[in-house]
């Protein structure tokens, strides 16, 4: 019984949080394959913010259209912090969790926390895991 409590305590100390001094590499893009893939409904919501954005059709799964959000350099909503935090797309909410083409989940090496702490089970990413589950429920 004591071991279960100690494991829970240890996990609570290690749960993912963005480091205060994070260089925000998750919000900066150089290669198209690293750019977020967003749902059609998110495209509409992002465009409501009055910023010129570019989206490229990416795929369709179970009738759900996906788009690659073309961002060259810094995300237009990043101003030292995310200015659309409550409205950001699932791809951003689930970071550093990433979804591969075959549905596999992996940790992005762009994340400073992942670089410092190494690979961890999904339980270390409770908020991000919920965003991933929401996305998966729409696609599978």
TIGUZA-289345 format. One record per atom (N, C-alpha, C, CB): atom name; x, y, z; residue in three letters. Coordinates in steps of 0.001 Angstrom, whole numbers, always signed. Glycine has a CB too. Example, Ala and Ser with C-alpha at 12.3 -4.5 7.8 and 13.67 -1.06 7.14 Angstrom:
! residues 2
NODE atom       X       Y       Z rest
NODE    N  +13190   -5690   +7800  ala
NODE   CA  +12300   -4500   +7800  ala
NODE    C  +13200   -3300   +7800  ala
NODE   CB  +11308   -4473   +9046  ala
NODE    N  +12850   -2250   +7080  ser
NODE   CA  +13670   -1060   +7140  ser
NODE    C  +12900     +30   +7870  ser
NODE   CB  +14084    -598   +5725  ser
! end
This chain:
! residues 140
NODE atom       X       Y       Z rest
NODE    N    +816   -1199      +0  unk
NODE   CA      +0      +0      +0  unk
NODE    C    +860   +1263      +0  unk
NODE   CB    -929      -2   +1202  unk
NODE    N   +1922   +1262    +830  unk
NODE   CA   +2797   +2433    +894  unk
NODE    C   +3462   +2698    -451  unk
NODE   CB   +3862   +2245   +1976  unk
NODE    N   +3794   +1626   -1174  unk
NODE   CA   +4453   +1784   -2466  unk
NODE    C   +3538   +2528   -3441  unk
NODE   CB   +4854    +409   -3042  unk
NODE    N   +2261   +2217   -3439  unk
NODE   CA   +1313   +2890   -4336  unk
NODE    C   +1286   +4388   -4047  unk
NODE   CB    -106   +2289   -4185  unk
NODE    N   +1259   +4776   -2766  unk
NODE   CA   +1254   +6189   -2415  unk
NODE    C   +2545   +6869   -2847  unk
NODE   CB   +1049   +6361    -917  unk
NODE    N   +3670   +6192   -2660  unk
NODE   CA   +4946   +6804   -3046  unk
NODE    C   +5032   +6958   -4561  unk
NODE   CB   +6130   +5961   -2529  unk
NODE    N   +4500   +5995   -5313  unk
NODE   CA   +4496   +6109   -6773  unk
NODE    C   +3624   +7276   -7222  unk
NODE   CB   +4002   +4801   -7414  unk
NODE    N   +2478   +7450   -6586  unk
NODE   CA   +1588   +8570   -6920  unk
NODE    C   +2282   +9886   -6590  unk
NODE   CB    +235   +8459   -6153  unk
NODE    N   +2936   +9956   -5426  unk
NODE   CA   +3635  +11173   -5033  unk
NODE    C   +4749  +11481   -6019  unk
NODE   CB   +4200  +11042   -3612  unk
NODE    N   +5538  +10452   -6374  unk
NODE   CA   +6637  +10646   -7326  unk
NODE    C   +6096  +11126   -8667  unk
NODE   CB   +7439   +9339   -7510  unk
NODE    N   +5015  +10530   -9131  unk
NODE   CA   +4423  +10918  -10404  unk
NODE    C   +3933  +12363  -10355  unk
NODE   CB   +3270   +9976  -10766  unk
NODE    N   +3326  +12764   -9224  unk
NODE   CA   +2811  +14128   -9137  unk
NODE    C   +3937  +15161   -9220  unk
NODE   CB   +2029  +14313   -7838  unk
NODE    N   +5135  +14784   -8801  unk
NODE   CA   +6268  +15698   -8876  unk
NODE    C   +6849  +15776  -10288  unk
NODE   CB   +7346  +15269   -7897  unk
NODE    N   +6580  +14773  -11104  unk
NODE   CA   +7199  +14681  -12417  unk
NODE    C   +6241  +14993  -13560  unk
NODE   CB   +7770  +13316  -12606  unk
NODE    N   +4986  +15271  -13277  unk
NODE   CA   +4020  +15530  -14339  unk
NODE    C   +4501  +16695  -15188  unk
NODE   CB   +2618  +15823  -13756  unk
NODE    N   +4325  +16575  -16468  unk
NODE   CA   +4798  +17568  -17427  unk
NODE    C   +4248  +18962  -17146  unk
NODE   CB   +4421  +17148  -18826  unk
NODE    N   +5137  +19917  -17146  unk
NODE   CA   +4797  +21342  -17164  unk
NODE    C   +5877  +22031  -17988  unk
NODE   CB   +4697  +21954  -15694  unk
NODE    N   +5479  +23038  -18727  unk
NODE   CA   +6467  +23771  -19520  unk
NODE    C   +7446  +24458  -18571  unk
NODE   CB   +5778  +24815  -20460  unk
NODE    N   +8747  +24287  -18792  unk
NODE   CA   +9721  +24984  -17951  unk
NODE    C   +9585  +26499  -18112  unk
NODE   CB  +11154  +24536  -18301  unk
NODE    N   +9778  +27217  -17031  unk
NODE   CA   +9646  +28671  -17048  unk
NODE    C  +10587  +29290  -18074  unk
NODE   CB   +9925  +29251  -15657  unk
NODE    N  +11765  +28748  -18207  unk
NODE   CA  +12755  +29303  -19132  unk
NODE    C  +12724  +28609  -20491  unk
NODE   CB  +14148  +29194  -18531  unk
NODE    N  +11629  +27998  -20818  unk
NODE   CA  +11512  +27257  -22079  unk
NODE    C  +11697  +28196  -23269  unk
NODE   CB  +10141  +26544  -22168  unk
NODE    N  +12480  +27760  -24271  unk
NODE   CA  +12664  +28600  -25453  unk
NODE    C  +11485  +28536  -26434  unk
NODE   CB  +13930  +28194  -26164  unk
NODE    N  +10429  +27809  -26094  unk
NODE   CA   +9199  +27716  -26881  unk
NODE    C   +9442  +27197  -28299  unk
NODE   CB   +8531  +29071  -26947  unk
NODE    N  +10314  +26230  -28426  unk
NODE   CA  +10574  +25639  -29738  unk
NODE    C   +9322  +24978  -30313  unk
NODE   CB  +11707  +24616  -29641  unk
NODE    N   +8350  +24669  -29479  unk
NODE   CA   +7097  +24074  -29966  unk
NODE    C   +6287  +25090  -30769  unk
NODE   CB   +6256  +23542  -28785  unk
NODE    N   +6592  +26354  -30637  unk
NODE   CA   +5853  +27425  -31319  unk
NODE    C   +6629  +28002  -32501  unk
NODE   CB   +5522  +28538  -30334  unk
NODE    N   +7730  +27369  -32853  unk
NODE   CA   +8574  +27846  -33952  unk
NODE    C   +8742  +26707  -34964  unk
NODE   CB   +9974  +28343  -33421  unk
NODE    N   +8555  +27034  -36236  unk
NODE   CA   +8542  +25993  -37257  unk
NODE    C   +9462  +26324  -38417  unk
NODE   CB   +7136  +25779  -37765  unk
NODE    N  +10249  +25333  -38802  unk
NODE   CA  +11148  +25473  -39944  unk
NODE    C  +10820  +24454  -41030  unk
NODE   CB  +12603  +25317  -39498  unk
NODE    N  +10346  +23267  -40622  unk
NODE   CA  +10038  +22197  -41574  unk
NODE    C   +8540  +21937  -41595  unk
NODE   CB  +10804  +20903  -41217  unk
NODE    N   +7995  +21769  -42773  unk
NODE   CA   +6549  +21570  -42898  unk
NODE    C   +6060  +20360  -42111  unk
NODE   CB   +6172  +21411  -44357  unk
NODE    N   +6845  +19287  -42082  unk
NODE   CA   +6392  +18085  -41364  unk
NODE    C   +6275  +18305  -39854  unk
NODE   CB   +7346  +16934  -41632  unk
NODE    N   +6855  +19372  -39326  unk
NODE   CA   +6729  +19695  -37900  unk
NODE    C   +5556  +20637  -37607  unk
NODE   CB   +8019  +20321  -37400  unk
NODE    N   +4956  +21184  -38646  unk
NODE   CA   +3862  +22142  -38472  unk
NODE    C   +2592  +21421  -38035  unk
NODE   CB   +3611  +22925  -39779  unk
NODE    N   +1745  +22069  -37233  unk
NODE   CA    +564  +21401  -36685  unk
NODE    C    -437  +20969  -37754  unk
NODE   CB    -120  +22311  -35704  unk
NODE    N   -1075  +19829  -37488  unk
NODE   CA   -2190  +19357  -38301  unk
NODE    C   -3444  +19655  -37485  unk
NODE   CB   -2061  +17804  -38666  unk
NODE    N   -4390  +20363  -38093  unk
NODE   CA   -5574  +20821  -37372  unk
NODE    C   -6851  +20334  -38044  unk
NODE   CB   -5581  +22344  -37275  unk
NODE    N   -7899  +20284  -37257  unk
NODE   CA   -9224  +19906  -37750  unk
NODE    C   -9862  +21064  -38505  unk
NODE   CB  -10130  +19465  -36588  unk
NODE    N  -10775  +20742  -39397  unk
NODE   CA  -11471  +21775  -40168  unk
NODE    C  -12155  +22790  -39252  unk
NODE   CB  -12504  +21134  -41101  unk
NODE    N  -12777  +22327  -38180  unk
NODE   CA  -13444  +23244  -37249  unk
NODE    C  -12446  +24172  -36552  unk
NODE   CB  -14232  +22450  -36203  unk
NODE    N  -11215  +23694  -36353  unk
NODE   CA  -10187  +24528  -35734  unk
NODE    C   -9689  +25588  -36706  unk
NODE   CB   -9017  +23667  -35251  unk
NODE    N   -9652  +25258  -38000  unk
NODE   CA   -9259  +26235  -39021  unk
NODE    C  -10183  +27451  -38920  unk
NODE   CB   -9318  +25607  -40461  unk
NODE    N  -11485  +27196  -38882  unk
NODE   CA  -12460  +28291  -38791  unk
NODE    C  -12260  +29105  -37515  unk
NODE   CB  -13894  +27737  -38839  unk
NODE    N  -12039  +28422  -36391  unk
NODE   CA  -11865  +29116  -35114  unk
NODE    C  -10578  +29949  -35106  unk
NODE   CB  -11844  +28103  -33956  unk
NODE    N   -9506  +29423  -35679  unk
NODE   CA   -8245  +30165  -35728  unk
NODE    C   -8357  +31401  -36608  unk
NODE   CB   -7123  +29267  -36236  unk
NODE    N   -9111  +31292  -37685  unk
NODE   CA   -9267  +32433  -38597  unk
NODE    C  -10098  +33550  -37978  unk
NODE   CB   -9912  +31979  -39901  unk
NODE    N  -10864  +33262  -36940  unk
NODE   CA  -11676  +34282  -36264  unk
NODE    C  -10818  +35303  -35520  unk
NODE   CB  -12642  +33618  -35289  unk
NODE    N   -9534  +35010  -35357  unk
NODE   CA   -8649  +35878  -34575  unk
NODE    C   -8093  +37053  -35361  unk
NODE   CB   -7514  +35077  -34030  unk
NODE    N   -8491  +37195  -36624  unk
NODE   CA   -8099  +38357  -37414  unk
NODE    C   -6663  +38358  -37909  unk
NODE   CB   -8317  +39566  -36623  unk
NODE    N   -6027  +37195  -37920  unk
NODE   CA   -4652  +37072  -38389  unk
NODE    C   -4681  +36272  -39686  unk
NODE   CB   -3729  +36387  -37311  unk
NODE    N   -3903  +36706  -40676  unk
NODE   CA   -3841  +35974  -41936  unk
NODE    C   -3107  +34654  -41709  unk
NODE   CB   -3138  +36819  -43041  unk
NODE    N   -3782  +33550  -42013  unk
NODE   CA   -3232  +32220  -41783  unk
NODE    C   -3321  +31395  -43062  unk
NODE   CB   -3975  +31514  -40628  unk
NODE    N   -2417  +30441  -43209  unk
NODE   CA   -2406  +29567  -44380  unk
NODE    C   -2617  +28123  -43923  unk
NODE   CB   -1068  +29710  -45175  unk
NODE    N   -3539  +27435  -44565  unk
NODE   CA   -3802  +26032  -44284  unk
NODE    C   -3773  +25260  -45593  unk
NODE   CB   -5164  +25848  -43559  unk
NODE    N   -3221  +24066  -45547  unk
NODE   CA   -3108  +23230  -46729  unk
NODE    C   -3825  +21909  -46437  unk
NODE   CB   -1604  +22994  -47121  unk
NODE    N   -4713  +21454  -47342  unk
NODE   CA   -5373  +20158  -47108  unk
NODE    C   -4323  +19079  -46833  unk
NODE   CB   -6256  +19756  -48332  unk
NODE    N   -4599  +18242  -45837  unk
NODE   CA   -3614  +17245  -45414  unk
NODE    C   -4144  +15818  -45594  unk
NODE   CB   -3224  +17479  -43948  unk
NODE    N   -5326  +15555  -45039  unk
NODE   CA   -5890  +14204  -45097  unk
NODE    C   -7355  +14262  -44689  unk
NODE   CB   -5100  +13223  -44178  unk
NODE    N   -8024  +13142  -44868  unk
NODE   CA   -9397  +12997  -44372  unk
NODE    C   -9508  +11612  -43768  unk
NODE   CB  -10467  +13212  -45515  unk
NODE    N  -10088  +11557  -42592  unk
NODE   CA  -10242  +10282  -41892  unk
NODE    C  -11635  +10240  -41285  unk
NODE   CB   -9141  +10094  -40790  unk
NODE    N  -12390   +9211  -41612  unk
NODE   CA  -13767   +9054  -41128  unk
NODE    C  -14592  +10313  -41370  unk
NODE   CB  -13770   +8711  -39636  unk
NODE    N  -14398  +10957  -42504  unk
NODE   CA  -15148  +12158  -42845  unk
NODE    C  -14649  +13427  -42180  unk
NODE   CB  -16563  +11963  -42495  unk
NODE    N  -13586  +13324  -41398  unk
NODE   CA  -13009  +14484  -40718  unk
NODE    C  -11851  +15004  -41572  unk
NODE   CB  -12523  +14115  -39263  unk
NODE    N  -11954  +16259  -41997  unk
NODE   CA  -10898  +16863  -42810  unk
NODE    C   -9817  +17458  -41918  unk
NODE   CB  -11479  +17947  -43740  unk
NODE    N   -8582  +17168  -42309  unk
NODE   CA   -7417  +17669  -41585  unk
NODE    C   -6619  +18581  -42495  unk
NODE   CB   -6536  +16505  -41068  unk
NODE    N   -6024  +19602  -41886  unk
NODE   CA   -5237  +20583  -42634  unk
NODE    C   -3894  +20784  -41961  unk
NODE   CB   -5989  +21925  -42747  unk
NODE    N   -2864  +20986  -42774  unk
NODE   CA   -1552  +21363  -42247  unk
NODE    C   -1577  +22880  -42101  unk
NODE   CB    -359  +20875  -43192  unk
NODE    N   -1298  +23366  -40894  unk
NODE   CA   -1240  +24803  -40633  unk
NODE    C    +165  +25253  -41005  unk
NODE   CB   -1588  +25149  -39124  unk
NODE    N    +283  +26019  -42068  unk
NODE   CA   +1579  +26458  -42568  unk
NODE    C   +2033  +27681  -41764  unk
NODE   CB   +1506  +26787  -44094  unk
NODE    N   +3073  +27465  -40979  unk
NODE   CA   +3633  +28522  -40130  unk
NODE    C   +5123  +28580  -40437  unk
NODE   CB   +3364  +28253  -38583  unk
NODE    N   +5566  +29688  -40952  unk
NODE   CA   +6996  +29848  -41231  unk
NODE    C   +7608  +30707  -40138  unk
NODE   CB   +7236  +30485  -42640  unk
NODE    N   +8403  +30064  -39313  unk
NODE   CA   +8988  +30765  -38172  unk
NODE    C   +8098  +30614  -36945  unk
NODE   CB   +9199  +32254  -38500  unk
NODE    N   +7914  +31717  -36228  unk
NODE   CA   +7130  +31696  -34990  unk
NODE    C   +5636  +31690  -35278  unk
NODE   CB   +7483  +32898  -34116  unk
NODE    N   +4880  +30990  -34447  unk
NODE   CA   +3418  +31000  -34522  unk
NODE    C   +2955  +32452  -34383  unk
NODE   CB   +2774  +30082  -33404  unk
NODE    N   +2007  +32879  -35201  unk
NODE   CA   +1555  +34270  -35109  unk
NODE    C    +850  +34590  -33789  unk
NODE   CB    +628  +34577  -36258  unk
NODE    N    +494  +33565  -33026  unk
NODE   CA    -186  +33781  -31746  unk
NODE    C    +765  +33687  -30557  unk
NODE   CB   -1305  +32775  -31579  unk
NODE    N   +2051  +33489  -30830  unk
NODE   CA   +3035  +33430  -29760  unk
NODE    C   +3685  +34800  -29600  unk
NODE   CB   +4103  +32342  -30048  unk
NODE    N   +3483  +35401  -28455  unk
NODE   CA   +4055  +36717  -28122  unk
NODE    C   +4746  +36614  -26765  unk
NODE   CB   +2946  +37838  -28101  unk
NODE    N   +5705  +35710  -26664  unk
NODE   CA   +6348  +35437  -25380  unk
NODE    C   +5555  +34422  -24573  unk
NODE   CB   +6509  +36727  -24579  unk
NODE    N   +4350  +34191  -24966  unk
NODE   CA   +3439  +33170  -24430  unk
NODE    C   +2313  +33024  -25452  unk
NODE   CB   +2877  +33563  -22980  unk
NODE    N   +1532  +31983  -25312  unk
NODE   CA    +437  +31742  -26253  unk
NODE    C    -711  +32711  -25967  unk
NODE   CB     -56  +30270  -26162  unk
NODE    N   -1100  +33491  -26974  unk
NODE   CA   -2179  +34473  -26788  unk
NODE    C   -3556  +33877  -27051  unk
NODE   CB   -1961  +35666  -27703  unk
NODE    N   -3605  +32621  -27506  unk
NODE   CA   -4905  +31955  -27724  unk
NODE    C   -4961  +30663  -26910  unk
NODE   CB   -5132  +31653  -29244  unk
NODE    N   -4321  +30648  -25770  unk
NODE   CA   -4157  +29428  -24967  unk
NODE    C   -5460  +28645  -24801  unk
NODE   CB   -3609  +29785  -23599  unk
NODE    N   -6550  +29303  -24459  unk
NODE   CA   -7820  +28607  -24241  unk
NODE    C   -8454  +28109  -25539  unk
NODE   CB   -8789  +29522  -23527  unk
NODE    N   -8076  +28696  -26676  unk
NODE   CA   -8680  +28347  -27960  unk
NODE    C   -7725  +27618  -28902  unk
NODE   CB   -9186  +29590  -28630  unk
NODE    N   -6537  +27284  -28425  unk
NODE   CA   -5561  +26695  -29338  unk
NODE    C   -6012  +25308  -29803  unk
NODE   CB   -4185  +26605  -28661  unk
NODE    N   -5551  +24885  -30984  unk
NODE   CA   -5979  +23602  -31539  unk
NODE    C   -5455  +22413  -30734  unk
NODE   CB   -5520  +23484  -32977  unk
NODE    N   -6080  +21260  -30936  unk
NODE   CA   -5697  +20057  -30203  unk
NODE    C   -4228  +19699  -30412  unk
NODE   CB   -6573  +18892  -30623  unk
NODE    N   -3696  +19919  -31611  unk
NODE   CA   -2283  +19617  -31868  unk
NODE    C   -1382  +20383  -30909  unk
NODE   CB   -1913  +19956  -33322  unk
NODE    N   -1763  +21601  -30572  unk
NODE   CA    -984  +22409  -29629  unk
NODE    C   -1269  +21988  -28190  unk
NODE   CB   -1295  +23905  -29814  unk
NODE    N   -2524  +21674  -27900  unk
NODE   CA   -2885  +21268  -26537  unk
NODE    C   -2220  +19959  -26136  unk
NODE   CB   -4395  +21133  -26413  unk
NODE    N   -1995  +19080  -27100  unk
NODE   CA   -1431  +17774  -26758  unk
NODE    C     +99  +17747  -26779  unk
NODE   CB   -1958  +16735  -27707  unk
NODE    N    +734  +18817  -27217  unk
NODE   CA   +2192  +18862  -27260  unk
NODE    C   +2776  +18731  -25855  unk
NODE   CB   +2671  +20167  -27917  unk
NODE    N   +3793  +17930  -25629  unk
NODE   CA   +4740  +17319  -26545  unk
NODE    C   +4342  +15951  -27087  unk
NODE   CB   +6031  +17199  -25874  unk
NODE    N   +3105  +15501  -26812  unk
NODE   CA   +2656  +14262  -27436  unk
NODE    C   +2391  +14541  -28901  unk
NODE   CB   +1386  +13694  -26735  unk
NODE    N   +2779  +13631  -29737  unk
NODE   CA   +2564  +13782  -31174  unk
NODE    C   +1981  +12477  -31713  unk
NODE   CB   +3898  +14152  -31914  unk
NODE    N   +1201  +12611  -32754  unk
NODE   CA    +534  +11473  -33367  unk
NODE    C   +1164  +11224  -34726  unk
NODE   CB    -999  +11714  -33495  unk
NODE    N   +1694  +10021  -34918  unk
NODE   CA   +2314   +9663  -36189  unk
NODE    C   +1278   +9278  -37231  unk
NODE   CB   +3294   +8524  -35992  unk
NODE    N   +1720   +9096  -38460  unk
NODE   CA    +822   +8759  -39568  unk
NODE    C     +39   +7475  -39317  unk
NODE   CB   +1615   +8626  -40852  unk
NODE    N    +637   +6500  -38664  unk
NODE   CA     -22   +5225  -38407  unk
NODE    C    -811   +5211  -37106  unk
NODE   CB    +994   +4128  -38384  unk
NODE    N    -924   +6383  -36448  unk
NODE   CA   -1661   +6457  -35196  unk
NODE    C    -808   +6236  -33964  unk
NODE   CB   -2754   +5466  -35209  unk
NODE    N    +501   +6030  -34150  unk
NODE   CA   +1376   +5834  -32997  unk
NODE    C   +1602   +7172  -32294  unk
NODE   CB   +2729   +5207  -33431  unk
NODE    N   +1759   +7104  -30992  unk
NODE   CA   +1991   +8301  -30183  unk
NODE    C   +3478   +8332  -29818  unk
NODE   CB   +1078   +8312  -28887  unk
NODE    N   +4082   +9495  -29961  unk
NODE   CA   +5478   +9642  -29573  unk
NODE    C   +5669  +11007  -28918  unk
NODE   CB   +6420   +9477  -30801  unk
NODE    N   +6809  +11181  -28264  unk
NODE   CA   +7148  +12443  -27612  unk
NODE    C   +8040  +13257  -28536  unk
NODE   CB   +7848  +12197  -26247  unk
NODE    N   +7715  +14519  -28693  unk
NODE   CA   +8496  +15396  -29551  unk
NODE    C   +9809  +15772  -28880  unk
NODE   CB   +7698  +16653  -29900  unk
NODE    N  +10872  +15603  -29618  unk
NODE   CA  +12197  +15995  -29132  unk
NODE    C  +12387  +17511  -29170  unk
NODE   CB  +13284  +15315  -29962  unk
NODE    N  +11426  +18242  -29759  unk
NODE   CA  +11503  +19710  -29758  unk
NODE    C  +11234  +20276  -28364  unk
NODE   CB  +10500  +20300  -30767  unk
NODE    N  +10657  +19469  -27498  unk
NODE   CA  +10257  +19910  -26158  unk
NODE    C  +11441  +19869  -25192  unk
NODE   CB   +9108  +19033  -25625  unk
NODE    N  +11725  +21001  -24560  unk
NODE   CA  +12818  +21085  -23597  unk
NODE    C  +12598  +20123  -22429  unk
NODE   CB  +12961  +22520  -23080  unk
NODE    N  +11371  +20005  -21926  unk
NODE   CA  +11073  +19112  -20810  unk
NODE    C  +11415  +17673  -21188  unk
NODE   CB   +9588  +19226  -20400  unk
NODE    N  +11050  +17259  -22383  unk
NODE   CA  +11361  +15907  -22851  unk
NODE    C  +12874  +15735  -22975  unk
NODE   CB  +10669  +15622  -24212  unk
NODE    N  +13561  +16739  -23480  unk
NODE   CA  +15012  +16671  -23597  unk
NODE    C  +15670  +16495  -22227  unk
NODE   CB  +15547  +17931  -24282  unk
NODE    N  +15153  +17189  -21222  unk
NODE   CA  +15739  +17138  -19881  unk
NODE    C  +15342  +15901  -19086  unk
NODE   CB  +15344  +18360  -19114  unk
NODE    N  +14112  +15408  -19303  unk
NODE   CA  +13590  +14309  -18490  unk
NODE    C  +13525  +12973  -19209  unk
NODE   CB  +12236  +14657  -18004  unk
NODE    N  +13748  +12983  -20496  unk
NODE   CA  +13715  +11740  -21254  unk
NODE    C  +12301  +11240  -21472  unk
NODE   CB  +14523  +10683  -20551  unk
NODE    N  +12180  +10109  -22145  unk
NODE   CA  +10849   +9557  -22415  unk
NODE    C  +10154   +9155  -21123  unk
NODE   CB  +10950   +8348  -23356  unk
NODE    N   +8864   +9399  -21074  unk
NODE   CA   +8039   +9053  -19921  unk
NODE    C   +6734   +8454  -20415  unk
NODE   CB   +7774  +10295  -19023  unk
NODE    N   +6058   +7671  -19588  unk
NODE   CA   +4740   +7130  -19977  unk
NODE    C   +3710   +8251  -20124  unk
NODE   CB   +4248   +6095  -18932  unk
NODE    N   +2636   +7956  -20827  unk
NODE   CA   +1587   +8949  -21074  unk
NODE    C    +990   +9522  -19791  unk
NODE   CB    +489   +8333  -21902  unk
NODE    N   +1046   +8781  -18695  unk
NODE   CA    +482   +9280  -17435  unk
NODE    C   +1204  +10524  -16929  unk
NODE   CB    +539   +8195  -16373  unk
NODE    N   +2379  +10808  -17438  unk
NODE   CA   +3114  +12011  -17052  unk
NODE    C   +2566  +13252  -17768  unk
NODE   CB   +4607  +11839  -17361  unk
NODE    N   +1631  +13032  -18682  unk
NODE   CA   +1088  +14113  -19509  unk
NODE    C    -448  +14093  -19450  unk
NODE   CB   +1583  +13979  -20984  unk
NODE    N   -1060  +14286  -18271  unk
NODE   CA   -2513  +14109  -18152  unk
NODE    C   -3338  +15072  -19009  unk
NODE   CB   -2915  +14272  -16719  unk
NODE    N   -3001  +16334  -19059  unk
NODE   CA   -3775  +17302  -19847  unk
NODE    C   -3575  +17052  -21338  unk
NODE   CB   -3366  +18751  -19490  unk
NODE    N   -2351  +16781  -21697  unk
NODE   CA   -2012  +16529  -23087  unk
NODE    C   -2658  +15225  -23564  unk
NODE   CB    -484  +16474  -23265  unk
NODE    N   -2707  +14243  -22668  unk
NODE   CA   -3328  +12949  -22978  unk
NODE    C   -4827  +13126  -23258  unk
NODE   CB   -3114  +11949  -21809  unk
NODE    N   -5487  +14004  -22491  unk
NODE   CA   -6923  +14258  -22738  unk
NODE    C   -7137  +14871  -24122  unk
NODE   CB   -7505  +15198  -21649  unk
NODE    N   -6271  +15796  -24522  unk
NODE   CA   -6373  +16403  -25855  unk
NODE    C   -6145  +15340  -26929  unk
NODE   CB   -5350  +17563  -26015  unk
NODE    N   -5176  +14471  -26716  unk
NODE   CA   -4897  +13378  -27647  unk
NODE    C   -6110  +12451  -27767  unk
NODE   CB   -3656  +12581  -27188  unk
NODE    N   -6714  +12109  -26639  unk
NODE   CA   -7901  +11241  -26651  unk
NODE    C   -9065  +11895  -27388  unk
NODE   CB   -8322  +10896  -25218  unk
NODE    N   -9226  +13194  -27219  unk
NODE   CA  -10282  +13919  -27927  unk
NODE    C  -10038  +13855  -29435  unk
NODE   CB  -10351  +15394  -27450  unk
NODE    N   -8800  +14073  -29852  unk
NODE   CA   -8464  +13991  -31261  unk
NODE    C   -8674  +12576  -31794  unk
NODE   CB   -7022  +14431  -31485  unk
NODE    N   -8199  +11594  -31066  unk
NODE   CA   -8327  +10192  -31481  unk
NODE    C   -9799   +9796  -31615  unk
NODE   CB   -7618   +9263  -30471  unk
NODE    N  -10656  +10293  -30718  unk
NODE   CA  -12082   +9941  -30788  unk
NODE    C  -12734  +10490  -32062  unk
NODE   CB  -12823  +10475  -29550  unk
NODE    N  -12186  +11554  -32606  unk
NODE   CA  -12718  +12113  -33849  unk
NODE    C  -12194  +11366  -35075  unk
NODE   CB  -12364  +13594  -33954  unk
NODE    N  -11010  +10791  -34963  unk
NODE   CA  -10363  +10172  -36119  unk
NODE    C  -10522   +8655  -36210  unk
NODE   CB   -8921  +10499  -36097  unk
NODE    N  -10786   +7983  -35081  unk
NODE   CA  -10888   +6524  -35119  unk
NODE    C  -12200   +6046  -34608  unk
NODE   CB   -9790   +5895  -34330  unk
! end
